[in-house]
Every structure is written in C-alpha cells, then in structure tokens.
Amino acid sequence: MEQRSQHVASLRQEITYLDGLNAQYHKRQKHTAIEQFKYEQWQNRLREIRQELLTMREGPPAPSVWWDRSRRSQGA
C-alpha cells in the first residue's frame, strides 16, 4: 500500500509540473513547431496519467476475465 501512495504522489508531482508547462505555453501567442510538439506530448502524458489513475481506482480485472482471455488466445 505504501508503494501505491508513493506512486500516486509521484503522479501528482508530474501533473503539477505538466500544468506549469501548459500555463507557460498558453501565455505565449505564437508557438514554434517544437513547442507545439512538446505541448502535444504533455497532453498525451496527462491522458496516460488519467488512464493510469482510473485503472488504479477500478482495480485489476477479475481473475476469471483474465483467465478466459488467456485461454482464448492460446486456442487461437
């Protein structure tokens, strides 16, 4: 459980950092291609973090679902 709370704390720090970068980006009127690329990367990372947090909240899939998937993939 300690590992999980440390991981969540790490994700929060990353979100804060990315939010700061996004705020700086939005303060400027014009952006270079590199800045636009970086902005897209930050947005993608925020989506990944959001998905990871949702997965952590929902928990792992039921073992029977995992078992059924592995049997189907072996038989295919």
Residue pairs with C-beta under 8 A, 6 or more apart in sequence:
4 56
7 56
8 53
8 56
11 49
11 52
11 53
14 45
14 49
15 46
15 49
18 42
18 45
18 46
21 38
21 42
22 39
22 42
22 43
25 31
25 35
25 38
25 39
25 42
28 35
31 39
60 66
